[in-house]
Amino acid sequence: MTLTIQNIIRVLQAKWFGDNPDATIENISIDSRSLQNGSQTLFFALVGPNNDAHNYISSLIEKGVRNFVVTHIPKECEAKSNFLVVENTLDALQQFAADHRNLFKFPVIGLTGSNGKTIVKEWLNFLLSPDFNIIRSPKSYNSQVGVPLSVISINEKHNLGIFEAGISKMNEMEKLEVIIKPTIGIITNIGSAHDEGFEDLDKKIKEKLKLFKHSKLIIYQKNKAVDALIIPKIKTFSWSCKDETADVFIVKKAIADKTILQIR
């Protein structure tokens, strides 16, 4: 990935203050400890409840980093690097990732659910990798920060994406949908994880389904609560061990030390 600082300014609608308007960017960083930090790194100074990356900008300049996305320029760093000033650095990171995603038109699988996302992603990667050059979320990068970092790694060699999306409260999924834009959706399950972030089960399901509002297909375990909330125009493919109306019905029988699956 090689980008010009001028193009990034346009994407982020940032105010630029700097000494090198012709700078090029090879990689993105949010970690001041990363070994990849260098003169062609664009460092997003994220602000969290317990940490403010603006505090590390001075030391990063000493290490050779010359391009930063910030909400403000530390006084001791003025005129020493390129600074792209925005209102919110996390929003800027997400906006950058969404713009990058729009450059690619291959199929993308989006995974959400209360648990099981990472293992299903890894299974899919194992099964599909002989036929596709896959870009996928590293580890369980499925948060508001992890998703954009995963999507930014897409390059022209890839022809299939598999990305996780995890949420813990309302109004988080819409931001991730814009970044992932899955063409195929998979719901691993709807369980009790993060229940405290939602008023009731329906609201939790609705929030998760926002990931698939532009998808062509949703694959999921047959569930009446989910059925009632899926947008009718989206095709579905369901499976179940209990509901025989599912597209795939599975009967599981234990015989001695073996399990037999009958699949219809």
C-alpha positions as YAML, in Angstrom:
chain: A
units: angstrom
residues:
- id: 1
  name: MET
  ca: [0.00, 0.00, 0.00]
- id: 2
  name: THR
  ca: [1.51, 3.31, -1.11]
- id: 3
  name: LEU
  ca: [-0.53, 6.48, -0.60]
- id: 4
  name: THR
  ca: [0.24, 10.15, -0.79]
- id: 5
  name: ILE
  ca: [-0.34, 12.38, 2.20]
- id: 6
  name: GLN
  ca: [-2.45, 14.65, -0.01]
- id: 7
  name: ASN
  ca: [-4.86, 11.83, -0.83]
- id: 8
  name: ILE
  ca: [-5.20, 10.92, 2.86]
- id: 9
  name: ILE
  ca: [-5.91, 14.56, 3.75]
- id: 10
  name: ARG
  ca: [-8.78, 14.47, 1.25]
- id: 11
  name: VAL
  ca: [-10.18, 11.17, 2.58]
- id: 12
  name: LEU
  ca: [-10.07, 12.31, 6.21]
- id: 13
  name: GLN
  ca: [-11.07, 15.90, 5.45]
- id: 14
  name: ALA
  ca: [-8.20, 16.83, 7.75]
- id: 15
  name: LYS
  ca: [-6.39, 20.10, 8.32]
- id: 16
  name: TRP
  ca: [-2.74, 19.71, 7.35]
- id: 17
  name: PHE
  ca: [0.22, 21.25, 9.12]
- id: 18
  name: GLY
  ca: [3.61, 20.05, 8.05]
- id: 19
  name: ASP
  ca: [6.94, 20.21, 6.30]
- id: 20
  name: ASN
  ca: [6.53, 17.59, 3.55]
- id: 21
  name: PRO
  ca: [3.38, 17.87, 1.39]
- id: 22
  name: ASP
  ca: [4.72, 15.18, -0.98]
- id: 23
  name: ALA
  ca: [5.14, 12.47, 1.66]
- id: 24
  name: THR
  ca: [4.13, 8.90, 0.82]
- id: 25
  name: ILE
  ca: [2.69, 6.33, 3.22]
- id: 26
  name: GLU
  ca: [3.51, 2.60, 3.23]
- id: 27
  name: ASN
  ca: [1.87, 1.43, 6.46]
- id: 28
  name: ILE
  ca: [-0.55, 2.42, 9.23]
- id: 29
  name: SER
  ca: [0.18, 2.23, 12.95]
- id: 30
  name: ILE
  ca: [-1.59, 2.84, 16.25]
- id: 31
  name: ASP
  ca: [1.11, 1.27, 18.43]
- id: 32
  name: SER
  ca: [4.10, 3.38, 19.46]
- id: 33
  name: ARG
  ca: [6.03, 0.14, 20.13]
- id: 34
  name: SER
  ca: [5.61, -1.27, 16.62]
- id: 35
  name: LEU
  ca: [8.84, -2.19, 14.84]
- id: 36
  name: GLN
  ca: [7.28, -1.01, 11.56]
- id: 37
  name: ASN
  ca: [7.14, 2.62, 12.69]
- id: 38
  name: GLY
  ca: [9.27, 4.70, 10.34]
- id: 39
  name: SER
  ca: [9.39, 7.65, 7.96]
- id: 40
  name: GLN
  ca: [6.60, 6.22, 5.76]
- id: 41
  name: THR
  ca: [4.29, 5.29, 8.65]
- id: 42
  name: LEU
  ca: [1.04, 7.14, 9.26]
- id: 43
  name: PHE
  ca: [0.47, 7.02, 13.02]
- id: 44
  name: PHE
  ca: [-3.09, 7.46, 14.31]
- id: 45
  name: ALA
  ca: [-2.93, 8.91, 17.83]
- id: 46
  name: LEU
  ca: [-5.91, 7.15, 19.40]
- id: 47
  name: VAL
  ca: [-7.33, 8.33, 22.68]
- id: 48
  name: GLY
  ca: [-8.76, 5.73, 25.10]
- id: 49
  name: PRO
  ca: [-10.11, 5.76, 28.63]
- id: 50
  name: ASN
  ca: [-6.67, 4.92, 30.05]
- id: 51
  name: ASN
  ca: [-4.21, 6.08, 27.43]
- id: 52
  name: ASP
  ca: [-3.62, 8.96, 25.02]
- id: 53
  name: ALA
  ca: [-1.26, 8.22, 22.14]
- id: 54
  name: HIS
  ca: [-0.56, 11.94, 21.69]
- id: 55
  name: ASN
  ca: [1.81, 11.52, 24.65]
- id: 56
  name: TYR
  ca: [4.11, 9.33, 22.52]
- id: 57
  name: ILE
  ca: [4.38, 11.57, 19.46]
- id: 58
  name: SER
  ca: [7.60, 13.26, 20.60]
- id: 59
  name: SER
  ca: [9.40, 9.95, 21.10]
- id: 60
  name: LEU
  ca: [8.07, 8.65, 17.77]
- id: 61
  name: ILE
  ca: [9.50, 11.68, 15.98]
- id: 62
  name: GLU
  ca: [12.86, 10.84, 17.53]
- id: 63
  name: LYS
  ca: [12.52, 7.32, 16.06]
- id: 64
  name: GLY
  ca: [11.87, 8.72, 12.58]
- id: 65
  name: VAL
  ca: [8.07, 8.77, 12.27]
- id: 66
  name: ARG
  ca: [7.03, 11.82, 10.27]
- id: 67
  name: ASN
  ca: [3.27, 11.54, 9.69]
- id: 68
  name: PHE
  ca: [0.55, 11.71, 12.34]
- id: 69
  name: VAL
  ca: [-3.25, 11.86, 12.55]
- id: 70
  name: VAL
  ca: [-4.07, 13.83, 15.68]
- id: 71
  name: THR
  ca: [-6.77, 15.87, 17.40]
- id: 72
  name: HIS
  ca: [-4.15, 18.45, 18.43]
- id: 73
  name: ILE
  ca: [-0.43, 19.01, 17.90]
- id: 74
  name: PRO
  ca: [1.67, 18.75, 21.07]
- id: 75
  name: LYS
  ca: [3.46, 22.08, 21.55]
- id: 76
  name: GLU
  ca: [6.92, 20.53, 21.64]
- id: 77
  name: CYS
  ca: [6.25, 18.80, 18.28]
- id: 78
  name: GLU
  ca: [5.11, 21.78, 16.22]
- id: 79
  name: ALA
  ca: [6.78, 22.12, 12.79]
- id: 80
  name: LYS
  ca: [8.68, 18.85, 13.25]
- id: 81
  name: SER
  ca: [6.45, 16.49, 11.17]
- id: 82
  name: ASN
  ca: [3.34, 16.21, 9.05]
- id: 83
  name: PHE
  ca: [0.19, 16.50, 11.17]
- id: 84
  name: LEU
  ca: [-3.32, 15.74, 9.94]
- id: 85
  name: VAL
  ca: [-5.67, 17.31, 12.46]
- id: 86
  name: VAL
  ca: [-9.15, 15.77, 12.85]
- id: 87
  name: GLU
  ca: [-11.94, 15.92, 15.41]
- id: 88
  name: ASN
  ca: [-11.68, 12.26, 16.42]
- id: 89
  name: THR
  ca: [-8.77, 9.97, 15.53]
- id: 90
  name: LEU
  ca: [-10.76, 6.73, 15.88]
- id: 91
  name: ASP
  ca: [-13.43, 8.07, 13.52]
- id: 92
  name: ALA
  ca: [-10.62, 9.03, 11.13]
- id: 93
  name: LEU
  ca: [-9.12, 5.53, 11.28]
- id: 94
  name: GLN
  ca: [-12.53, 4.03, 10.49]
- id: 95
  name: GLN
  ca: [-13.11, 6.51, 7.68]
- id: 96
  name: PHE
  ca: [-9.71, 5.67, 6.20]
- id: 97
  name: ALA
  ca: [-10.50, 1.92, 6.35]
- id: 98
  name: ALA
  ca: [-13.94, 2.39, 4.76]
- id: 99
  name: ASP
  ca: [-12.40, 4.33, 1.88]
- id: 100
  name: HIS
  ca: [-9.76, 1.61, 1.43]
- id: 101
  name: ARG
  ca: [-12.44, -1.12, 1.41]
- id: 102
  name: ASN
  ca: [-14.25, 0.65, -1.43]
- id: 103
  name: LEU
  ca: [-11.24, 0.14, -3.69]
- id: 104
  name: PHE
  ca: [-11.90, -3.64, -3.85]
- id: 105
  name: LYS
  ca: [-14.86, -5.46, -5.40]
- id: 106
  name: PHE
  ca: [-14.25, -9.13, -4.48]
- id: 107
  name: PRO
  ca: [-16.62, -11.10, -2.17]
- id: 108
  name: VAL
  ca: [-16.34, -10.43, 1.55]
- id: 109
  name: ILE
  ca: [-17.70, -12.67, 4.31]
- id: 110
  name: GLY
  ca: [-18.75, -10.89, 7.49]
- id: 111
  name: LEU
  ca: [-19.06, -12.87, 10.73]
- id: 112
  name: THR
  ca: [-20.90, -11.85, 13.86]
- id: 113
  name: GLY
  ca: [-22.41, -13.63, 16.84]
- id: 114
  name: SER
  ca: [-22.12, -13.87, 20.59]
- id: 115
  name: ASN
  ca: [-19.21, -16.32, 20.34]
- id: 116
  name: GLY
  ca: [-17.52, -18.70, 17.89]
- id: 117
  name: LYS
  ca: [-16.55, -16.01, 15.39]
- id: 118
  name: THR
  ca: [-12.81, -16.61, 15.39]
- id: 119
  name: ILE
  ca: [-12.94, -20.40, 15.10]
- id: 120
  name: VAL
  ca: [-15.50, -20.25, 12.26]
- id: 121
  name: LYS
  ca: [-13.31, -17.68, 10.49]
- id: 122
  name: GLU
  ca: [-10.29, -19.98, 10.81]
- id: 123
  name: TRP
  ca: [-12.27, -23.01, 9.60]
- id: 124
  name: LEU
  ca: [-13.44, -21.06, 6.56]
- id: 125
  name: ASN
  ca: [-9.91, -19.89, 5.83]
- id: 126
  name: PHE
  ca: [-8.63, -23.48, 6.01]
- id: 127
  name: LEU
  ca: [-11.39, -24.78, 3.72]
- id: 128
  name: LEU
  ca: [-11.32, -21.97, 1.16]
- id: 129
  name: SER
  ca: [-7.60, -21.12, 1.00]
- id: 130
  name: PRO
  ca: [-6.83, -23.71, -1.73]
- id: 131
  name: ASP
  ca: [-9.12, -21.79, -4.09]
- id: 132
  name: PHE
  ca: [-8.77, -18.18, -2.92]
- id: 133
  name: ASN
  ca: [-6.14, -15.70, -1.80]
- id: 134
  name: ILE
  ca: [-7.79, -14.73, 1.47]
- id: 135
  name: ILE
  ca: [-7.45, -11.66, 3.64]
- id: 136
  name: ARG
  ca: [-8.89, -12.23, 7.11]
- id: 137
  name: SER
  ca: [-9.01, -10.63, 10.54]
- id: 138
  name: PRO
  ca: [-5.82, -11.48, 12.45]
- id: 139
  name: LYS
  ca: [-6.51, -13.26, 15.75]
- id: 140
  name: SER
  ca: [-9.85, -11.89, 16.98]
- id: 141
  name: TYR
  ca: [-9.55, -8.34, 15.64]
- id: 142
  name: ASN
  ca: [-13.28, -7.59, 15.67]
- id: 143
  name: SER
  ca: [-13.58, -4.33, 17.65]
- id: 144
  name: GLN
  ca: [-14.02, -0.70, 16.62]
- id: 145
  name: VAL
  ca: [-10.22, -0.54, 16.31]
- id: 146
  name: GLY
  ca: [-9.51, -4.13, 15.21]
- id: 147
  name: VAL
  ca: [-11.89, -4.12, 12.23]
- id: 148
  name: PRO
  ca: [-10.38, -1.08, 10.48]
- id: 149
  name: LEU
  ca: [-6.86, -2.38, 11.07]
- id: 150
  name: SER
  ca: [-7.88, -5.71, 9.50]
- id: 151
  name: VAL
  ca: [-9.52, -4.12, 6.44]
- id: 152
  name: ILE
  ca: [-6.62, -1.73, 5.82]
- id: 153
  name: SER
  ca: [-4.46, -4.83, 5.14]
- id: 154
  name: ILE
  ca: [-6.39, -5.67, 1.94]
- id: 155
  name: ASN
  ca: [-4.25, -5.47, -1.18]
- id: 156
  name: GLU
  ca: [-4.57, -6.23, -4.89]
- id: 157
  name: LYS
  ca: [-3.45, -9.87, -4.43]
- id: 158
  name: HIS
  ca: [-6.56, -10.82, -2.44]
- id: 159
  name: ASN
  ca: [-9.80, -12.11, -3.95]
- id: 160
  name: LEU
  ca: [-11.81, -13.05, -0.83]
- id: 161
  name: GLY
  ca: [-12.17, -11.41, 2.57]
- id: 162
  name: ILE
  ca: [-13.29, -12.90, 5.91]
- id: 163
  name: PHE
  ca: [-13.77, -10.40, 8.72]
- id: 164
  name: GLU
  ca: [-15.22, -10.64, 12.22]
- id: 165
  name: ALA
  ca: [-17.39, -7.94, 13.78]
- id: 166
  name: GLY
  ca: [-17.93, -7.87, 17.54]
- id: 167
  name: ILE
  ca: [-20.12, -5.43, 19.46]
- id: 168
  name: SER
  ca: [-20.95, -4.95, 23.13]
- id: 169
  name: LYS
  ca: [-23.57, -2.20, 23.01]
- id: 170
  name: MET
  ca: [-26.02, -0.39, 20.74]
- id: 171
  name: ASN
  ca: [-24.98, 1.78, 17.79]
- id: 172
  name: GLU
  ca: [-21.62, 0.08, 17.21]
- id: 173
  name: MET
  ca: [-22.42, -2.18, 14.24]
- id: 174
  name: GLU
  ca: [-23.28, 0.53, 11.73]
- id: 175
  name: LYS
  ca: [-19.70, 1.82, 11.88]
- id: 176
  name: LEU
  ca: [-18.33, -1.69, 11.28]
- id: 177
  name: GLU
  ca: [-20.74, -2.38, 8.40]
- id: 178
  name: VAL
  ca: [-19.44, 0.62, 6.46]
- id: 179
  name: ILE
  ca: [-15.88, -0.69, 6.88]
- id: 180
  name: ILE
  ca: [-16.48, -4.41, 6.13]
- id: 181
  name: LYS
  ca: [-19.39, -4.14, 3.65]
- id: 182
  name: PRO
  ca: [-19.91, -7.93, 3.62]
- id: 183
  name: THR
  ca: [-21.51, -9.51, 0.57]
- id: 184
  name: ILE
  ca: [-22.10, -12.73, 2.55]
- id: 185
  name: GLY
  ca: [-23.10, -12.73, 6.22]
- id: 186
  name: ILE
  ca: [-22.71, -15.46, 8.83]
- id: 187
  name: ILE
  ca: [-24.28, -15.42, 12.28]
- id: 188
  name: THR
  ca: [-22.46, -17.92, 14.48]
- id: 189
  name: ASN
  ca: [-25.07, -17.79, 17.25]
- id: 190
  name: ILE
  ca: [-27.03, -15.41, 19.45]
- id: 191
  name: GLY
  ca: [-26.09, -16.06, 23.08]
- id: 192
  name: SER
  ca: [-25.88, -14.21, 26.37]
- id: 193
  name: ALA
  ca: [-22.46, -12.58, 25.90]
- id: 194
  name: HIS
  ca: [-22.61, -8.79, 26.39]
- id: 195
  name: ASP
  ca: [-26.31, -8.93, 27.29]
- id: 196
  name: GLU
  ca: [-25.77, -5.99, 29.65]
- id: 197
  name: GLY
  ca: [-25.21, -3.70, 26.65]
- id: 198
  name: PHE
  ca: [-28.69, -4.30, 25.21]
- id: 199
  name: GLU
  ca: [-32.22, -3.68, 26.52]
- id: 200
  name: ASP
  ca: [-33.55, -7.01, 25.26]
- id: 201
  name: LEU
  ca: [-32.83, -9.88, 22.85]
- id: 202
  name: ASP
  ca: [-34.65, -8.26, 19.91]
- id: 203
  name: LYS
  ca: [-32.53, -5.13, 20.13]
- id: 204
  name: LYS
  ca: [-29.39, -7.25, 20.32]
- id: 205
  name: ILE
  ca: [-30.38, -9.21, 17.20]
- id: 206
  name: LYS
  ca: [-31.34, -6.03, 15.33]
- id: 207
  name: GLU
  ca: [-27.99, -4.48, 16.15]
- id: 208
  name: LYS
  ca: [-26.06, -7.55, 14.91]
- id: 209
  name: LEU
  ca: [-28.14, -7.73, 11.72]
- id: 210
  name: LYS
  ca: [-27.09, -4.18, 10.81]
- id: 211
  name: LEU
  ca: [-23.83, -5.73, 9.61]
- id: 212
  name: PHE
  ca: [-25.73, -7.37, 6.75]
- id: 213
  name: LYS
  ca: [-27.99, -4.58, 5.50]
- id: 214
  name: HIS
  ca: [-26.21, -4.61, 2.10]
- id: 215
  name: SER
  ca: [-25.39, -8.35, 1.99]
- id: 216
  name: LYS
  ca: [-26.74, -10.72, -0.66]
- id: 217
  name: LEU
  ca: [-26.93, -13.77, 1.62]
- id: 218
  name: ILE
  ca: [-27.10, -14.55, 5.34]
- id: 219
  name: ILE
  ca: [-26.13, -18.00, 6.68]
- id: 220
  name: TYR
  ca: [-27.36, -18.77, 10.19]
- id: 221
  name: GLN
  ca: [-28.81, -21.28, 12.64]
- id: 222
  name: LYS
  ca: [-32.59, -21.30, 12.20]
- id: 223
  name: ASN
  ca: [-34.09, -19.11, 14.89]
- id: 224
  name: LYS
  ca: [-37.59, -17.61, 15.00]
- id: 225
  name: ALA
  ca: [-36.37, -14.45, 16.69]
- id: 226
  name: VAL
  ca: [-33.79, -13.91, 13.93]
- id: 227
  name: ASP
  ca: [-36.26, -14.87, 11.18]
- id: 228
  name: ALA
  ca: [-38.63, -12.13, 12.29]
- id: 229
  name: LEU
  ca: [-35.96, -9.43, 11.99]
- id: 230
  name: ILE
  ca: [-34.05, -10.32, 8.82]
- id: 231
  name: ILE
  ca: [-34.70, -7.91, 5.94]
- id: 232
  name: PRO
  ca: [-36.99, -9.89, 3.56]
- id: 233
  name: LYS
  ca: [-35.07, -8.95, 0.39]
- id: 234
  name: ILE
  ca: [-31.88, -10.66, 1.66]
- id: 235
  name: LYS
  ca: [-31.54, -14.34, 0.76]
- id: 236
  name: THR
  ca: [-30.99, -16.73, 3.67]
- id: 237
  name: PHE
  ca: [-29.52, -20.19, 4.11]
- id: 238
  name: SER
  ca: [-30.29, -21.80, 7.46]
- id: 239
  name: TRP
  ca: [-29.35, -24.93, 9.38]
- id: 240
  name: SER
  ca: [-30.79, -26.52, 12.50]
- id: 241
  name: CYS
  ca: [-30.73, -29.55, 14.76]
- id: 242
  name: LYS
  ca: [-34.28, -28.79, 15.96]
- id: 243
  name: ASP
  ca: [-36.27, -27.02, 13.24]
- id: 244
  name: GLU
  ca: [-37.02, -29.24, 10.24]
- id: 245
  name: THR
  ca: [-37.98, -26.22, 8.11]
- id: 246
  name: ALA
  ca: [-34.33, -25.16, 7.95]
- id: 247
  name: ASP
  ca: [-32.50, -25.51, 4.62]
- id: 248
  name: VAL
  ca: [-30.17, -28.03, 6.25]
- id: 249
  name: PHE
  ca: [-31.58, -30.24, 9.00]
- id: 250
  name: ILE
  ca: [-29.15, -32.24, 11.14]
- id: 251
  name: VAL
  ca: [-29.94, -35.25, 13.31]
- id: 252
  name: LYS
  ca: [-27.23, -36.26, 15.75]
- id: 253
  name: LYS
  ca: [-27.08, -39.80, 17.15]
- id: 254
  name: ALA
  ca: [-24.58, -41.14, 19.67]
- id: 255
  name: ILE
  ca: [-23.66, -44.82, 19.27]
- id: 256
  name: ALA
  ca: [-21.10, -46.09, 21.79]
- id: 257
  name: ASP
  ca: [-18.05, -43.87, 21.37]
- id: 258
  name: LYS
  ca: [-19.14, -42.49, 17.99]
- id: 259
  name: THR
  ca: [-21.47, -39.75, 16.76]
- id: 260
  name: ILE
  ca: [-23.44, -40.19, 13.57]
- id: 261
  name: LEU
  ca: [-24.76, -37.11, 11.74]
- id: 262
  name: GLN
  ca: [-27.70, -37.47, 9.40]
- id: 263
  name: ILE
  ca: [-27.94, -34.38, 7.20]
- id: 264
  name: ARG
  ca: [-30.95, -33.56, 5.08]
...
